[in-house]
Amino acid sequence: MSETWTTLKVLEWTTSRFERAGIESARLEAQFLLAHALSCDRVRLYMDFDRPLLTDELASYRALIQRRLAGEPLAYLVGEQEFWSLSFRVGPEVLIPRRDTESVIELVLDQVSDRAAPLRIADICTGSGVLAITLASELALARVVATDISEAAARIARDNAERNQVADRVDVRVGDLLAPLAGEPPFDILVSNPPYVRSADIAGLSREVRCEPRLALDGGPDGLMFYARIVAGAIAHLAPGGLLAFEHGFDQDHAVRQLIDATGAFTPAETRRDLADHPRVTHARRVS
C-alpha cells in the first residue's frame, strides 16, 4: 500500500482480498474494520469515500486485515458485538454472542405474563453477560444473578452491565455453575447457554470458532455435561412454577428434554426452534 489510498479504494481492495480468502460478508467486514481503524461509524465511510488515508491509519488497518486473514474473528478485532440491538464488549475471554441465542430471550419474554413484575432471574455460564443483561434491559424491575467460572469473563460481563445501564440490577458472580447461588431465595427464571460442543468435535470447528475460549465451548464427551449438572441443581433454586430455559446444539434437543423430564420435578420439556428452524431452546417449569 505505497500509493495513495482513498477510503473507497482501500475498501475495494480489502473486499476483494477477503473474498479470495473465503470470508463471508467480505465487504461488510472490510467496512467494520476500516471504521474501527478510523474511529468512526460506517456512515462516515460513505461520506468520505474520496479521503486519502494517513500513513498511520493505513498501518492500523493493514494490521487488522492481517489478523482477520489469520483467522481472528471480526468481533474480537473490533472489540464488540451487537445482540438484541444492544452493544456488548467482547474479547478472547468470552464466547462471541450469536443471533441464535436471541431465541432464549424471545422464549423468556413470551413466557413472562407481567413484564413489570419484580422477577428474580439466574443466568448460569453468563460469559459476556448477554442473557442476563438483555433480560434486565427488557424487564425493568427484574434482578439478575449471573455466574461464570471465569473471572476474566465476569469482568467483561460487569463492564457490559455498566455499558447497558443495568449494573444496579445485574450481580455477576464467579463460581462453578450454580454454586454462587447458595443462600439465595428461589428464582422465577433460570436460563443458561452452557458449553455444548462435544470435546472430539472442537478440532473440526472453523478457525474463527477455535479462537474462542475452549472453556466456553467444551461440553464434555457428549456435549451434555453441564446440562445434567444444571438440571439437577435447578430443582432447588427455582420457585414453584419457575421457568428453566436452555440454549443447546441443533441436535441436542431430545437429550436435553430427557434430562429434564427424568427428574420428575418439571412440566414436560418443550423445544423452540430458532430463525434457521433448528431446535435451539428447551424449556420447562418447576412443578409445585
ChimeraX attribute file (.defattr): number of C-alpha atoms within 10 A of each C-alpha:
attribute: neighborCount
match mode: 1-to-1
recipient: residues
	/A:1	9
	/A:2	6
	/A:3	5
	/A:4	12
	/A:5	18
	/A:6	17
	/A:7	20
	/A:8	16
	/A:9	16
	/A:10	22
	/A:11	22
	/A:12	16
	/A:13	13
	/A:14	21
	/A:15	20
	/A:16	16
	/A:17	17
	/A:18	20
	/A:19	13
	/A:20	10
	/A:21	13
	/A:22	11
	/A:23	16
	/A:24	10
	/A:25	11
	/A:26	19
	/A:27	19
	/A:28	13
	/A:29	20
	/A:30	25
	/A:31	23
	/A:32	19
	/A:33	25
	/A:34	27
	/A:35	19
	/A:36	18
	/A:37	20
	/A:38	19
	/A:39	11
	/A:40	12
	/A:41	13
	/A:42	16
	/A:43	10
	/A:44	12
	/A:45	19
	/A:46	12
	/A:47	10
	/A:48	12
	/A:49	14
	/A:50	13
	/A:51	14
	/A:52	16
	/A:53	17
	/A:54	13
	/A:55	13
	/A:56	11
	/A:57	14
	/A:58	21
	/A:59	14
	/A:60	16
	/A:61	22
	/A:62	18
	/A:63	12
	/A:64	21
	/A:65	21
	/A:66	11
	/A:67	14
	/A:68	21
	/A:69	15
	/A:70	12
	/A:71	15
	/A:72	20
	/A:73	21
	/A:74	20
	/A:75	20
	/A:76	21
	/A:77	19
	/A:78	18
	/A:79	14
	/A:80	16
	/A:81	18
	/A:82	16
	/A:83	17
	/A:84	16
	/A:85	8
	/A:86	14
	/A:87	14
	/A:88	25
	/A:89	22
	/A:90	25
	/A:91	21
	/A:92	17
	/A:93	22
	/A:94	25
	/A:95	22
	/A:96	26
	/A:97	21
	/A:98	13
	/A:99	12
	/A:100	17
	/A:101	20
	/A:102	19
	/A:103	18
	/A:104	24
	/A:105	21
	/A:106	15
	/A:107	17
	/A:108	18
	/A:109	15
	/A:110	10
	/A:111	12
	/A:112	15
	/A:113	9
	/A:114	10
	/A:115	15
	/A:116	12
	/A:117	12
	/A:118	13
	/A:119	18
	/A:120	21
	/A:121	24
	/A:122	29
	/A:123	28
	/A:124	29
	/A:125	27
	/A:126	31
	/A:127	30
	/A:128	28
	/A:129	31
	/A:130	27
	/A:131	27
	/A:132	32
	/A:133	31
	/A:134	19
	/A:135	23
	/A:136	25
	/A:137	18
	/A:138	13
	/A:139	18
	/A:140	15
	/A:141	15
	/A:142	20
	/A:143	23
	/A:144	26
	/A:145	21
	/A:146	32
	/A:147	30
	/A:148	27
	/A:149	21
	/A:150	19
	/A:151	16
	/A:152	16
	/A:153	26
	/A:154	26
	/A:155	18
	/A:156	21
	/A:157	31
	/A:158	21
	/A:159	17
	/A:160	22
	/A:161	27
	/A:162	14
	/A:163	15
	/A:164	16
	/A:165	14
	/A:166	21
	/A:167	19
	/A:168	11
	/A:169	19
	/A:170	26
	/A:171	19
	/A:172	26
	/A:173	22
	/A:174	19
	/A:175	18
	/A:176	14
	/A:177	21
	/A:178	20
	/A:179	15
	/A:180	18
	/A:181	19
	/A:182	9
	/A:183	8
	/A:184	9
	/A:185	12
	/A:186	19
	/A:187	24
	/A:188	22
	/A:189	25
	/A:190	28
	/A:191	26
	/A:192	25
	/A:193	22
	/A:194	27
	/A:195	23
	/A:196	22
	/A:197	21
	/A:198	18
	/A:199	15
	/A:200	13
	/A:201	12
	/A:202	15
	/A:203	11
	/A:204	9
	/A:205	11
	/A:206	10
	/A:207	13
	/A:208	14
	/A:209	18
	/A:210	16
	/A:211	16
	/A:212	19
	/A:213	15
	/A:214	17
	/A:215	14
	/A:216	23
	/A:217	20
	/A:218	22
	/A:219	21
	/A:220	15
	/A:221	13
	/A:222	15
	/A:223	21
	/A:224	22
	/A:225	16
	/A:226	19
	/A:227	23
	/A:228	14
	/A:229	13
	/A:230	20
	/A:231	21
	/A:232	15
	/A:233	14
	/A:234	22
	/A:235	21
	/A:236	15
	/A:237	22
	/A:238	23
	/A:239	20
	/A:240	17
	/A:241	16
	/A:242	22
	/A:243	24
	/A:244	26
	/A:245	24
	/A:246	24
	/A:247	27
	/A:248	25
	/A:249	18
	/A:250	15
	/A:251	11
	/A:252	18
	/A:253	23
	/A:254	14
	/A:255	15
	/A:256	25
	/A:257	18
	/A:258	13
	/A:259	18
	/A:260	26
	/A:261	17
	/A:262	12
	/A:263	12
	/A:264	12
	/A:265	19
	/A:266	22
	/A:267	17
	/A:268	16
	/A:269	19
	/A:270	17
	/A:271	20
	/A:272	18
	/A:273	16
	/A:274	18
	/A:275	12
	/A:276	9
	/A:277	9
	/A:278	15
	/A:279	19
	/A:280	23
	/A:281	30
	/A:282	23
	/A:283	24
	/A:284	21
	/A:285	24
	/A:286	22
	/A:287	16
	/A:288	10
